[in-house]
Amino acid sequence: MKNTNSIKAFLAILILSLIHFGGYGQTYKIVGTGVTTCYDNNGPIACPTNATDPFAGQNQGLVPSYQDNGDGTITDLNTGLMWIQARSVKITWDSAFIMAAQCTTGGHNDWRVPTIKELYSLINFNGRSGPSSNMCIPYIDTAYFGWATGDTTIGERVIDAQDWSATKYTSLTMMADTTIFGVNFVDGRIKGYPKYVPGPGPLTKIKMYMRYVRGNTSYGINNFADNGDSTISDNATGLMWAKYDAGIGMNWQSALAYAQTRNSQNYLGHNDWRLPHAKELQSIVDYTRSLDATSSAAIDPLFNSSTITDEGGFTDFPFYWSSTTHLDNMGAVYVSFGEAPGYVKMPPTATYYTFADVHGAGAQRSDPKFGNPHDSTCYLGSNQAGDSVWGRGPQGDVQRINNFVRLVRTIPPAGINENKTNNSIHIYPNPVHNYLTVDLSGAASKNATLNIYNSMGQIVYSEKISMPSKLNINSGNFRSGIYTLNVVTENAVMTTKFIKN
């Protein structure tokens, strides 16, 4: 067993070396959401095959990949982070740092409390909470990681199973509470949680779960560059962002369509913009910034953020849609770049509700994908049935439905120029059934890599090729849908699309 573990450790080190030094300089490689299904407003659908189809553009990113090292640790083969497989008992936030410094699991002595971006890398949006533990689907891969729900036998709710992060909110929430961000792997959200039990009297520290991490200390640190053309590149993640958001709120289907419309206009010189998935969107949150602390959105000042008037009549910053569906309510995931407000009774014995920042800038929650905001549970008042409405959930989360959009695209690997003309690629038939012919007889380069991506952004075919050449690719096992074919040479990337019937 000892030799087996040594071999696994060596392989992990080798793989991580390739990640860090062969991944085009990416130090913050964002894992995908784990989702392989597309959704409309109400449930699963066949993934759209054309950019003009309703609900097209639900790219969910890089497939998660883990390795069990056999010594109580798990290596994330995408991020380069190593995790302790088991979860701690519930502890206070201060105790978590003390215990991390004392931890030697796997023979390592450099364990740390994860930042909110490190911790969020583990979330998997195939999860779903339920009224009891046996009806929950974890928002984390339990083949590798420990997980539990709240203990209802001692009065806890099923969802009372949050994990602390090392990230402290730069403002206060609720009743002027000192607030720490955490991830709930039972209900699939980032929220700010009070460090102390709210209310008068002596300070009593709250206890939550903790999972420790080590390695890749650059993870979660952005490396933004203003390109001077209304785009911002993050060289740490390999993503390019629109500097300006859409400027207006819209429902989720319209947000997806907005990206496709911009592509048809070759927006800012590119035609491969998309709505970011949940983890991509959260990657650009700047948790050192907030409305109270910096009078700004929780994002690097290189970006321009629209302002809104929130439900309390105050100036704030928007929620932004992601392309990720949240299965708890078939809504869609959003990230708050301003406050994450709700209606709460403060104190709980109060007979009235107070509008307050309940979860902090940088929270990730979900909203209904469609509807009329003024006839829904978005605002204080009454719904169509005449029932009193005070937001959603125990903290009365406001619901907006019409959220904002910030577009993203993937930057081609360093040293490679984009070539969107496709004059050197000829494919037929298109649409294709069984065999796709790729004619590269007009290409000048000698060596290249041909990749085919499905509509979820996952590689379904890859081959090293020599050019000029003509290839016949068996596409019989491809699912019906729209595919992107890239040919990457030493100095260019050529792209085209085809449809599989």
FIMISE-164160 format. One record per residue (C-alpha): chain; x, y negated, z negated; residue in one letter. Coordinates in nm, 4 decimals. Last residue first. Layout:
// FIMISE-164160
["A" [X Y Z] "a"]
...
//
This chain:
// FIMISE-164160
["A" [-2.8169 -1.5101 3.7200] "n"]
["A" [-2.4742 -1.6496 3.6292] "k"]
["A" [-2.4357 -2.0190 3.7102] "i"]
["A" [-2.1118 -2.1878 3.8015] "f"]
["A" [-1.9018 -2.4810 3.6838] "k"]
["A" [-1.5730 -2.6393 3.7872] "t"]
["A" [-1.2592 -2.7592 3.6175] "t"]
["A" [-0.8982 -2.8167 3.7119] "m"]
["A" [-0.6363 -2.8756 3.4438] "v"]
["A" [-0.3041 -3.0294 3.5390] "a"]
["A" [0.0706 -3.0303 3.4817] "n"]
["A" [0.1878 -2.6792 3.3923] "e"]
["A" [-0.1334 -2.5276 3.5243] "t"]
["A" [-0.4717 -2.4757 3.3599] "v"]
["A" [-0.7568 -2.3422 3.5735] "v"]
["A" [-1.0865 -2.3974 3.3955] "n"]
["A" [-1.4201 -2.2306 3.4771] "l"]
["A" [-1.7286 -2.3531 3.2929] "t"]
["A" [-2.0317 -2.1282 3.2673] "y"]
["A" [-2.4095 -2.1822 3.2865] "i"]
["A" [-2.6395 -1.8993 3.1832] "g"]
["A" [-2.7351 -1.5370 3.2257] "s"]
["A" [-2.5163 -1.3144 3.0122] "r"]
["A" [-2.1874 -1.2014 3.1590] "f"]
["A" [-2.1489 -0.8238 3.2024] "n"]
["A" [-2.1748 -0.8362 3.5817] "g"]
["A" [-1.9235 -1.1153 3.6088] "s"]
["A" [-1.6474 -0.9039 3.7624] "n"]
["A" [-1.3952 -1.1566 3.8881] "i"]
["A" [-1.2678 -1.1405 4.2471] "n"]
["A" [-0.9558 -1.3510 4.2789] "l"]
["A" [-0.7928 -1.5442 4.5634] "k"]
["A" [-0.4406 -1.6747 4.5235] "s"]
["A" [-0.2066 -1.9702 4.5618] "p"]
["A" [-0.1133 -1.9353 4.2869] "m"]
["A" [-0.0124 -1.6896 4.0203] "s"]
["A" [-0.2566 -1.5933 3.7486] "i"]
["A" [-0.2751 -1.5348 3.3737] "k"]
["A" [-0.6296 -1.4283 3.2908] "e"]
["A" [-0.9036 -1.5274 3.0488] "s"]
["A" [-1.2726 -1.4367 3.0360] "y"]
["A" [-1.5510 -1.4954 2.7832] "v"]
["A" [-1.3958 -1.7965 2.6098] "i"]
["A" [-1.6525 -1.9592 2.3768] "q"]
["A" [-1.7821 -2.3125 2.4364] "g"]
["A" [-2.1421 -2.2218 2.3536] "m"]
["A" [-2.2426 -2.2530 2.7223] "s"]
["A" [-1.9917 -1.9815 2.8134] "n"]
["A" [-1.6274 -2.0529 2.8872] "y"]
["A" [-1.4132 -1.9037 3.1668] "i"]
["A" [-1.0376 -1.9391 3.1490] "n"]
["A" [-0.7788 -1.9136 3.4289] "l"]
["A" [-0.4184 -1.9616 3.3236] "t"]
["A" [-0.1599 -2.0894 3.5685] "a"]
["A" [0.1669 -2.0178 3.7433] "n"]
["A" [0.2633 -2.1262 4.0945] "k"]
["A" [0.1201 -2.4736 4.1441] "s"]
["A" [0.0127 -2.6022 4.4867] "a"]
["A" [-0.3521 -2.5047 4.4934] "a"]
["A" [-0.5267 -2.4692 4.8315] "g"]
["A" [-0.5467 -2.0891 4.8197] "s"]
["A" [-0.7208 -2.1053 4.4833] "l"]
["A" [-1.0344 -1.9144 4.5901] "d"]
["A" [-1.2338 -1.7779 4.2992] "v"]
["A" [-1.4788 -1.5095 4.4083] "t"]
["A" [-1.7407 -1.4197 4.1501] "l"]
["A" [-1.8704 -1.0650 4.1383] "y"]
["A" [-2.1953 -0.9302 3.9896] "n"]
["A" [-2.4740 -1.1914 4.0103] "h"]
["A" [-2.3425 -1.5368 4.1015] "v"]
["A" [-2.5210 -1.8707 4.1395] "p"]
["A" [-2.2931 -1.9775 4.3040] "n"]
["A" [-2.1417 -1.7240 4.5408] "p"]
["A" [-1.8733 -1.8377 4.5564] "y"]
["A" [-1.5973 -2.0449 4.4024] "i"]
["A" [-1.3569 -2.2931 4.5623] "h"]
["A" [-1.0967 -2.4609 4.3454] "i"]
["A" [-0.8313 -2.6912 4.4960] "s"]
["A" [-1.0646 -2.9877 4.5505] "n"]
["A" [-1.1847 -2.9592 4.1882] "n"]
["A" [-1.1894 -3.3412 4.1577] "t"]
["A" [-1.1870 -3.3344 3.7765] "k"]
["A" [-0.8125 -3.3369 3.7375] "n"]
["A" [-0.7032 -3.4037 3.3839] "e"]
["A" [-0.3348 -3.4295 3.3104] "n"]
["A" [-0.1628 -3.1755 3.0897] "i"]
["A" [0.1254 -3.2770 2.8653] "g"]
["A" [-0.0721 -3.2240 2.5462] "a"]
["A" [-0.3677 -2.9861 2.5800] "p"]
["A" [-0.6900 -3.1293 2.7300] "p"]
["A" [-0.8827 -3.3472 2.4826] "i"]
["A" [-1.2186 -3.2008 2.3810] "t"]
["A" [-1.5195 -3.4317 2.3940] "r"]
["A" [-1.7230 -3.6244 2.1391] "v"]
["A" [-2.0302 -3.8480 2.1349] "l"]
["A" [-2.1621 -4.0447 1.8377] "r"]
["A" [-2.5402 -4.0304 1.8060] "v"]
["A" [-2.7901 -4.1923 1.5680] "f"]
["A" [-3.0893 -4.0468 1.3853] "n"]
["A" [-3.4615 -4.0648 1.4592] "n"]
["A" [-3.6031 -3.7908 1.2341] "i"]
["A" [-3.5577 -4.0171 0.9286] "r"]
["A" [-3.6096 -3.8033 0.6241] "q"]
["A" [-3.5352 -3.9412 0.2796] "v"]
["A" [-3.4133 -3.6903 0.0239] "d"]
["A" [-3.6480 -3.6769 -0.2764] "g"]
["A" [-3.3793 -3.5542 -0.5163] "q"]
["A" [-3.5615 -3.2279 -0.5927] "p"]
["A" [-3.6380 -3.1663 -0.2244] "g"]
["A" [-3.7814 -3.3959 0.0395] "r"]
["A" [-3.8945 -3.7573 0.0268] "g"]
["A" [-4.1483 -3.9072 -0.2117] "w"]
["A" [-4.4809 -3.8581 -0.0400] "v"]
["A" [-4.8145 -3.8759 -0.2163] "s"]
["A" [-5.0768 -3.6662 -0.0410] "d"]
["A" [-5.3354 -3.8368 0.1791] "g"]
["A" [-5.3374 -3.5614 0.4375] "a"]
["A" [-5.1781 -3.7949 0.6901] "q"]
["A" [-4.8880 -3.8620 0.4542] "n"]
["A" [-4.8859 -4.1161 0.1764] "s"]
["A" [-4.6276 -4.3701 0.0682] "g"]
["A" [-4.2507 -4.3758 0.0414] "l"]
["A" [-4.0993 -4.2993 0.3761] "y"]
["A" [-3.9715 -4.0047 0.5721] "c"]
["A" [-4.2273 -3.7455 0.4736] "t"]
["A" [-4.3978 -3.7714 0.8105] "s"]
["A" [-4.6495 -4.0026 0.9775] "d"]
["A" [-4.4160 -4.3030 1.0020] "h"]
["A" [-4.1309 -4.0898 1.1276] "p"]
["A" [-4.3388 -3.9549 1.4163] "n"]
["A" [-4.2164 -3.6058 1.4898] "g"]
["A" [-3.9041 -3.4267 1.6020] "f"]
["A" [-3.5925 -3.2457 1.4876] "k"]
["A" [-3.6757 -3.2472 1.1183] "p"]
["A" [-3.3711 -3.3586 0.9179] "d"]
["A" [-3.0718 -3.1812 0.7675] "s"]
["A" [-2.8072 -3.2526 0.5007] "r"]
["A" [-2.4372 -3.3279 0.5067] "q"]
["A" [-2.3111 -3.5844 0.2565] "a"]
["A" [-2.0291 -3.8124 0.3675] "g"]
["A" [-2.1645 -4.1214 0.1937] "a"]
["A" [-2.3132 -4.0089 -0.1368] "g"]
["A" [-2.5720 -3.7642 -0.2686] "h"]
["A" [-2.8497 -3.9554 -0.4456] "v"]
["A" [-2.8029 -4.3115 -0.3252] "d"]
["A" [-3.1136 -4.4585 -0.4842] "a"]
["A" [-3.4843 -4.5403 -0.4366] "f"]
["A" [-3.6524 -4.5145 -0.7754] "t"]
["A" [-3.9702 -4.3168 -0.8457] "y"]
["A" [-4.2213 -4.3920 -1.1188] "y"]
["A" [-4.3553 -4.2195 -1.4306] "t"]
["A" [-4.0105 -4.1759 -1.5808] "a"]
["A" [-3.9372 -3.8572 -1.7762] "t"]
["A" [-3.6699 -3.7538 -1.5264] "p"]
["A" [-3.4766 -4.0734 -1.6073] "p"]
["A" [-3.4665 -4.1936 -1.3364] "m"]
["A" [-3.7356 -4.0330 -1.1245] "k"]
["A" [-3.5910 -3.9860 -0.7803] "v"]
["A" [-3.6527 -4.1083 -0.4251] "y"]
["A" [-3.3647 -4.0335 -0.1904] "g"]
["A" [-3.0591 -4.1829 -0.0335] "p"]
["A" [-2.7483 -4.0454 0.1404] "a"]
["A" [-2.5475 -4.3684 0.1647] "e"]
["A" [-2.3739 -4.4535 0.4875] "g"]
["A" [-2.1904 -4.2150 0.7175] "f"]
["A" [-2.4485 -3.9463 0.6445] "s"]
["A" [-2.3930 -3.6226 0.8344] "v"]
["A" [-2.6793 -3.4527 1.0182] "y"]
["A" [-2.7767 -3.0900 1.0660] "v"]
["A" [-3.0887 -3.0125 1.2631] "a"]
["A" [-3.4254 -2.8914 1.1405] "g"]
["A" [-3.5463 -2.5346 1.1566] "m"]
["A" [-3.6249 -2.5724 0.7824] "n"]
["A" [-3.3697 -2.3410 0.6256] "d"]
["A" [-3.2262 -2.2548 0.9684] "l"]
["A" [-3.0221 -2.5716 1.0094] "h"]
["A" [-2.9577 -2.6192 1.3816] "t"]
["A" [-2.6211 -2.7559 1.4877] "t"]
["A" [-2.5816 -3.0118 1.7692] "s"]
["A" [-2.4943 -3.2818 1.5158] "s"]
["A" [-2.7015 -3.5917 1.4522] "w"]
["A" [-2.5661 -3.9004 1.2809] "y"]
["A" [-2.7189 -4.0614 0.9682] "f"]
["A" [-2.6952 -4.4363 0.9846] "p"]
["A" [-2.5220 -4.7184 0.7943] "f"]
["A" [-2.6745 -4.9451 0.5313] "d"]
["A" [-2.8319 -5.2881 0.4822] "t"]
["A" [-3.1026 -5.2654 0.2146] "f"]
["A" [-3.4824 -5.2610 0.2515] "g"]
["A" [-3.5243 -4.9514 0.0353] "g"]
["A" [-3.6006 -4.7330 0.3358] "e"]
["A" [-3.2769 -4.8407 0.5012] "d"]
["A" [-3.2062 -5.1402 0.7218] "t"]
["A" [-2.9551 -5.0158 0.9742] "i"]
["A" [-2.5989 -5.0938 1.0760] "t"]
["A" [-2.4203 -4.9611 1.3812] "s"]
["A" [-2.0726 -4.8202 1.3415] "s"]
["A" [-1.7627 -4.9222 1.5355] "n"]
["A" [-1.4665 -4.6930 1.4948] "f"]
["A" [-1.1078 -4.8064 1.4344] "l"]
["A" [-1.2281 -4.8838 1.0808] "p"]
["A" [-1.2003 -4.5116 0.9944] "d"]
["A" [-1.5339 -4.3734 0.8802] "i"]
["A" [-1.7438 -4.3794 0.5653] "a"]
["A" [-1.9353 -4.6886 0.6772] "a"]
["A" [-1.8220 -5.0167 0.5365] "s"]
["A" [-1.8474 -5.2482 0.2368] "s"]
["A" [-1.5276 -5.0846 0.1052] "t"]
["A" [-1.6235 -4.9369 -0.2319] "a"]
["A" [-2.0000 -4.9965 -0.2348] "d"]
["A" [-2.0746 -4.8957 0.1256] "l"]
["A" [-1.8241 -4.6126 0.1212] "s"]
["A" [-1.4647 -4.5354 0.2180] "r"]
["A" [-1.2049 -4.2943 0.0800] "t"]
["A" [-1.4141 -4.0038 0.2094] "y"]
["A" [-1.3398 -4.0957 0.5699] "d"]
["A" [-1.5817 -3.8805 0.7698] "v"]
["A" [-1.4314 -3.7877 1.1059] "i"]
["A" [-1.4194 -3.4117 1.0440] "s"]
["A" [-1.7856 -3.4047 0.9390] "q"]
["A" [-1.8912 -3.4474 1.3022] "l"]
["A" [-1.6673 -3.1669 1.4230] "e"]
["A" [-1.7935 -2.9430 1.1443] "k"]
["A" [-2.1603 -3.0009 1.2317] "a"]
["A" [-2.1307 -2.9603 1.6086] "h"]
["A" [-2.0565 -3.2716 1.8086] "p"]
["A" [-2.3098 -3.3894 2.0717] "l"]
["A" [-2.1284 -3.3554 2.4000] "r"]
["A" [-1.9163 -3.5486 2.6461] "w"]
["A" [-1.7753 -3.3648 2.9489] "d"]
["A" [-1.8186 -3.6230 3.2244] "n"]
["A" [-1.5357 -3.8625 3.1491] "h"]
["A" [-1.4318 -4.2105 3.2660] "g"]
["A" [-1.5898 -4.4045 2.9808] "l"]
["A" [-1.9256 -4.2434 3.0708] "y"]
["A" [-1.9138 -4.0530 3.3987] "n"]
["A" [-2.2789 -4.1586 3.4473] "q"]
["A" [-2.4009 -3.7981 3.4748] "s"]
["A" [-2.2011 -3.7303 3.1586] "n"]
["A" [-2.3836 -4.0106 2.9770] "r"]
["A" [-2.7146 -3.8529 3.0686] "t"]
["A" [-2.5940 -3.5170 2.9346] "q"]
["A" [-2.4962 -3.6733 2.6023] "a"]
["A" [-2.8302 -3.8539 2.5733] "y"]
["A" [-3.0131 -3.5257 2.6414] "a"]
["A" [-2.8742 -3.3740 2.3208] "l"]
["A" [-2.9771 -3.6850 2.1271] "a"]
["A" [-3.3205 -3.6849 2.2920] "s"]
["A" [-3.3770 -3.3295 2.1715] "q"]
["A" [-3.2698 -3.4318 1.8214] "w"]
["A" [-3.4872 -3.7410 1.7835] "n"]
["A" [-3.3496 -4.0860 1.8505] "m"]
["A" [-3.1920 -4.3737 1.6586] "g"]
["A" [-3.0319 -4.6663 1.8371] "i"]
["A" [-2.6817 -4.8053 1.8917] "g"]
["A" [-2.5536 -4.4992 2.0762] "a"]
["A" [-2.2322 -4.5012 1.8729] "d"]
["A" [-1.9245 -4.6975 1.9712] "y"]
["A" [-1.5664 -4.5674 1.9698] "k"]
["A" [-1.6671 -4.2577 2.1632] "a"]
["A" [-1.4635 -3.9708 2.0280] "w"]
["A" [-1.1779 -3.7610 2.1653] "m"]
["A" [-1.0940 -3.4330 1.9935] "l"]
["A" [-0.7628 -3.2487 1.9650] "g"]
["A" [-0.8046 -3.2124 1.5887] "t"]
["A" [-0.4860 -3.3826 1.4650] "a"]
["A" [-0.4516 -3.5992 1.7756] "n"]
["A" [-0.7811 -3.7665 1.7008] "d"]
["A" [-0.8435 -3.9784 2.0069] "s"]
["A" [-1.0667 -4.2862 1.9948] "i"]
["A" [-1.2471 -4.4079 2.3070] "t"]
["A" [-1.3642 -4.7582 2.3957] "s"]
["A" [-1.0903 -4.7946 2.6593] "d"]
["A" [-0.8038 -4.9161 2.4411] "g"]
["A" [-0.7010 -4.5603 2.3528] "n"]
["A" [-0.7374 -4.6225 1.9782] "d"]
["A" [-0.5387 -4.3481 1.8092] "a"]
["A" [-0.6555 -4.1384 1.5146] "f"]
["A" [-0.4473 -3.8828 1.3298] "n"]
["A" [-0.6927 -3.7253 1.0861] "n"]
["A" [-0.5972 -3.5370 0.7704] "i"]
["A" [-0.8329 -3.2469 0.7004] "g"]
["A" [-0.5606 -2.9839 0.7173] "y"]
["A" [-0.2144 -3.1345 0.6778] "s"]
["A" [-0.1465 -2.9291 0.3623] "t"]
["A" [-0.1514 -2.6183 0.5801] "n"]
["A" [-0.1163 -2.3634 0.2976] "g"]
["A" [-0.3130 -2.2943 -0.0228] "r"]
["A" [-0.6751 -2.2630 -0.1300] "v"]
["A" [-0.8777 -2.2045 -0.4469] "y"]
["A" [-1.2485 -2.1228 -0.4863] "r"]
["A" [-1.4508 -2.2978 -0.7568] "m"]
["A" [-1.7994 -2.2581 -0.9012] "y"]
["A" [-1.9852 -2.5221 -1.1000] "m"]
["A" [-1.9823 -2.6507 -1.4582] "k"]
["A" [-2.1101 -2.9928 -1.5665] "i"]
["A" [-1.9163 -3.1880 -1.8257] "k"]
["A" [-2.1082 -3.3218 -2.1244] "t"]
["A" [-2.0590 -3.6902 -2.1989] "l"]
["A" [-2.2181 -3.7799 -2.5310] "p"]
["A" [-2.5677 -3.9328 -2.5258] "g"]
["A" [-2.7748 -4.0881 -2.2508] "p"]
["A" [-2.8558 -3.9239 -1.9209] "g"]
["A" [-2.6876 -3.7256 -1.6494] "p"]
["A" [-2.4829 -3.4140 -1.7322] "v"]
["A" [-2.1319 -3.5076 -1.6268] "y"]
["A" [-1.9413 -3.4659 -1.3005] "k"]
["A" [-2.2547 -3.5427 -1.1027] "p"]
["A" [-2.2784 -3.3674 -0.7659] "y"]
["A" [-2.2290 -3.5292 -0.4246] "g"]
["A" [-2.3745 -3.3132 -0.1540] "k"]
["A" [-2.2559 -3.1002 0.1338] "i"]
["A" [-2.5215 -2.8563 0.2541] "r"]
["A" [-2.5848 -2.4973 0.3592] "g"]
["A" [-2.8512 -2.3827 0.1091] "d"]
["A" [-2.6680 -2.0961 -0.0624] "v"]
["A" [-2.3117 -2.1919 0.0344] "f"]
["A" [-2.3538 -2.5243 -0.1457] "n"]
["A" [-2.0525 -2.7400 -0.0753] "v"]
["A" [-1.9195 -2.9984 -0.3187] "g"]
["A" [-1.8493 -3.3677 -0.3508] "f"]
["A" [-1.7803 -3.5091 -0.6964] "i"]
["A" [-1.9831 -3.7939 -0.8488] "t"]
["A" [-1.9515 -4.0200 -1.1519] "t"]
["A" [-2.3175 -4.0959 -1.2169] "d"]
["A" [-2.4614 -4.4497 -1.2070] "a"]
["A" [-2.8093 -4.3001 -1.2662] "m"]
["A" [-2.8274 -4.1461 -0.9181] "m"]
["A" [-2.4953 -4.1827 -0.7389] "t"]
["A" [-2.1695 -4.3704 -0.7944] "l"]
["A" [-1.9054 -4.4932 -0.5481] "s"]
["A" [-1.5700 -4.3647 -0.4253] "t"]
["A" [-1.6995 -4.0085 -0.4320] "y"]
["A" [-1.4424 -3.7628 -0.5636] "k"]
["A" [-1.2951 -3.4987 -0.3348] "t"]
["A" [-1.1260 -3.1988 -0.5010] "a"]
["A" [-1.4164 -2.9744 -0.4048] "s"]
["A" [-1.6574 -2.8029 -0.6424] "w"]
["A" [-1.8649 -2.5057 -0.5248] "d"]
["A" [-2.2436 -2.4966 -0.5696] "q"]
["A" [-2.4417 -2.2019 -0.7035] "a"]
["A" [-2.7638 -2.3567 -0.8371] "d"]
["A" [-2.9574 -2.2719 -0.5175] "i"]
["A" [-3.1482 -1.9818 -0.6779] "v"]
["A" [-3.2543 -2.2164 -0.9581] "r"]
["A" [-3.1083 -2.1662 -1.3021] "e"]
["A" [-3.3221 -2.0774 -1.6049] "g"]
["A" [-3.1047 -1.8108 -1.7611] "i"]
["A" [-3.2612 -1.5196 -1.5729] "t"]
["A" [-3.2619 -1.7304 -1.2541] "t"]
["A" [-2.8862 -1.6966 -1.2230] "d"]
["A" [-2.7912 -1.9171 -0.9264] "g"]
["A" [-2.6797 -1.7415 -0.6108] "t"]
["A" [-2.3542 -1.5578 -0.5548] "a"]
["A" [-2.0709 -1.5436 -0.3051] "w"]
["A" [-1.7221 -1.3952 -0.2802] "g"]
["A" [-1.5469 -1.4219 0.0542] "f"]
["A" [-1.4288 -1.1800 0.3241] "y"]
["A" [-1.7235 -0.9664 0.4379] "a"]
["A" [-1.9309 -1.2341 0.2634] "t"]
["A" [-1.8898 -1.4703 0.5589] "d"]
["A" [-2.0355 -1.7963 0.4266] "i"]
["A" [-2.3766 -1.9662 0.4474] "y"]
["A" [-2.5217 -1.6610 0.2758] "p"]
["A" [-2.8564 -1.5145 0.3883] "i"]
["A" [-3.1030 -1.5450 0.1016] "c"]
["A" [-3.4078 -1.3233 0.0478] "m"]
["A" [-3.2359 -1.0967 -0.2049] "n"]
["A" [-3.1430 -1.3980 -0.4162] "s"]
["A" [-3.4994 -1.5255 -0.4459] "s"]
["A" [-3.7001 -1.8171 -0.3033] "p"]
["A" [-3.4836 -1.8278 0.0079] "g"]
["A" [-3.1775 -1.9905 0.1583] "s"]
["A" [-3.0644 -1.9355 0.5165] "r"]
["A" [-2.7238 -1.8721 0.6633] "g"]
["A" [-2.6224 -1.8453 1.0300] "n"]
["A" [-2.4641 -2.1857 0.9813] "f"]
["A" [-2.1329 -2.0566 0.8493] "n"]
["A" [-1.9435 -2.2768 0.6037] "i"]
["A" [-1.5763 -2.1975 0.5473] "l"]
["A" [-1.4293 -2.5182 0.6972] "s"]
["A" [-1.6428 -2.7102 0.4465] "y"]
["A" [-1.3984 -2.6236 0.1670] "l"]
["A" [-1.1023 -2.7707 0.3555] "e"]
["A" [-1.2972 -3.0853 0.4446] "k"]
["A" [-1.4219 -3.1272 0.0866] "i"]
["A" [-1.0667 -3.0994 -0.0397] "t"]
["A" [-0.9670 -2.7659 -0.1846] "p"]
["A" [-0.8471 -2.7249 -0.5458] "v"]
["A" [-0.4896 -2.6020 -0.5199] "r"]
["A" [-0.2844 -2.2837 -0.5173] "w"]
["A" [0.0935 -2.3249 -0.4979] "d"]
["A" [0.2053 -2.0366 -0.7213] "n"]
["A" [0.1754 -1.7454 -0.4797] "h"]
["A" [0.2230 -1.3766 -0.5667] "g"]
["A" [-0.1129 -1.2799 -0.4173] "g"]
["A" [-0.2931 -1.4563 -0.7021] "t"]
["A" [-0.0561 -1.6681 -0.9143] "t"]
["A" [-0.2966 -1.9271 -1.0636] "c"]
["A" [-0.1765 -2.1592 -1.3409] "q"]
["A" [-0.1840 -2.4803 -1.1351] "a"]
["A" [-0.5283 -2.3847 -1.0002] "a"]
["A" [-0.6525 -2.3274 -1.3564] "m"]
["A" [-0.5627 -2.6809 -1.4621] "i"]
["A" [-0.7212 -2.8313 -1.1500] "f"]
["A" [-1.0441 -2.6377 -1.2006] "a"]
["A" [-1.0583 -2.7372 -1.5682] "s"]
["A" [-1.1180 -3.1004 -1.4692] "d"]
["A" [-1.4109 -3.0027 -1.2455] "w"]
["A" [-1.5738 -2.7942 -1.5134] "t"]
["A" [-1.5971 -2.4191 -1.4707] "i"]
["A" [-1.8424 -2.1640 -1.3326] "k"]
["A" [-1.6683 -1.8304 -1.2902] "v"]
["A" [-1.4131 -1.8284 -1.0125] "s"]
["A" [-1.4827 -1.6909 -0.6678] "r"]
["A" [-1.2908 -1.3976 -0.5321] "a"]
["A" [-1.1119 -1.3980 -0.1963] "q"]
["A" [-0.8522 -1.6555 -0.2867] "i"]
["A" [-0.8020 -1.8582 0.0279] "w"]
["A" [-0.5195 -1.9097 0.2767] "m"]
["A" [-0.5437 -2.1978 0.5244] "l"]
["A" [-0.3848 -2.1752 0.8685] "g"]
["A" [-0.6965 -2.3267 1.0243] "t"]
["A" [-0.7757 -2.0682 1.2905] "n"]
["A" [-0.6436 -1.7451 1.1393] "l"]
["A" [-0.8118 -1.8164 0.8072] "d"]
["A" [-0.6134 -1.5995 0.5687] "t"]
["A" [-0.7899 -1.4190 0.2845] "i"]
["A" [-0.6295 -1.3399 -0.0512] "t"]
["A" [-0.6908 -1.0744 -0.3164] "g"]
["A" [-0.3862 -0.8744 -0.2194] "d"]
["A" [-0.5140 -0.6814 0.0826] "g"]
["A" [-0.4353 -0.9624 0.3248] "n"]
["A" [-0.7931 -0.9763 0.4546] "d"]
["A" [-0.7697 -1.1662 0.7839] "q"]
["A" [-1.0213 -1.4210 0.9099] "y"]
["A" [-1.1497 -1.5506 1.2430] "s"]
["A" [-1.4298 -1.8039 1.3015] "p"]
["A" [-1.5211 -1.8542 1.6703] "v"]
["A" [-1.4272 -2.2045 1.7888] "l"]
["A" [-1.7072 -2.4433 1.8733] "g"]
["A" [-2.0845 -2.4597 1.8397] "q"]
["A" [-2.1722 -2.6171 2.1760] "n"]
["A" [-2.5452 -2.6902 2.1889] "q"]
["A" [-2.5342 -2.8891 2.5140] "g"]
["A" [-2.8692 -2.8200 2.6766] "a"]
["A" [-3.1848 -2.8682 2.4682] "f"]
["A" [-3.4109 -2.9303 2.7699] "p"]
["A" [-3.2437 -2.8386 3.1005] "d"]
["A" [-3.0571 -3.1144 3.2850] "t"]
["A" [-2.7160 -2.9743 3.1984] "a"]
["A" [-2.8196 -2.6435 3.3488] "n"]
["A" [-2.8186 -2.2911 3.2098] "t"]
["A" [-2.9924 -2.3536 2.8780] "p"]
["A" [-2.9239 -2.0938 2.6076] "c"]
["A" [-3.2210 -1.8603 2.5765] "a"]
["A" [-3.4311 -1.9907 2.2908] "i"]
["A" [-3.4408 -1.9534 1.9127] "p"]
["A" [-3.6940 -2.1504 1.7075] "g"]
["A" [-3.9195 -2.4537 1.6740] "n"]
["A" [-3.7493 -2.7651 1.8061] "n"]
["A" [-3.5340 -2.5724 2.0539] "d"]
["A" [-3.2560 -2.3381 1.9524] "y"]
["A" [-2.9456 -2.1740 2.0945] "c"]
["A" [-2.7863 -1.8694 1.9344] "t"]
["A" [-2.4153 -1.7962 1.8858] "t"]
["A" [-2.3686 -1.9763 1.5540] "v"]
["A" [-2.0411 -1.9274 1.3655] "g"]
["A" [-2.0203 -2.3025 1.2970] "t"]
["A" [-1.6889 -2.3491 1.4745] "g"]
["A" [-1.3521 -2.3883 1.3058] "v"]
["A" [-1.1789 -2.7231 1.3412] "i"]
["A" [-0.8041 -2.7162 1.3899] "k"]
["A" [-0.6495 -2.9910 1.1803] "y"]
["A" [-0.2750 -2.9739 1.2456] "t"]
["A" [-0.3089 -2.9661 1.6230] "q"]
["A" [0.0342 -3.0180 1.7816] "g"]
["A" [-0.0434 -2.8426 2.1091] "y"]
["A" [-0.1330 -2.5193 1.9279] "g"]
["A" [0.2042 -2.3499 1.9572] "g"]
["A" [0.3744 -2.4840 1.6459] "f"]
["A" [0.0988 -2.4751 1.3888] "h"]
["A" [-0.1167 -2.1917 1.5174] "i"]
["A" [0.1768 -1.9851 1.6440] "l"]
["A" [0.3430 -2.0153 1.3044] "s"]
["A" [0.0137 -1.9166 1.1440] "l"]
["A" [0.0094 -1.6003 1.3499] "i"]
["A" [0.3644 -1.5092 1.2515] "l"]
["A" [0.2979 -1.5804 0.8837] "i"]
["A" [-0.0184 -1.3682 0.8949] "a"]
["A" [0.1716 -1.0867 1.0667] "l"]
["A" [0.4352 -1.0940 0.7951] "f"]
["A" [0.1697 -1.0900 0.5207] "a"]
["A" [-0.0040 -0.7966 0.6846] "k"]
["A" [0.3256 -0.6080 0.7104] "i"]
["A" [0.3990 -0.6776 0.3441] "s"]
["A" [0.0502 -0.5604 0.2451] "n"]
["A" [0.1021 -0.2343 0.4285] "t"]
["A" [0.4403 -0.1884 0.2609] "n"]
["A" [0.2837 -0.2366 -0.0846] "k"]
["A" [0.0000 0.0000 0.0000] "m"]
//
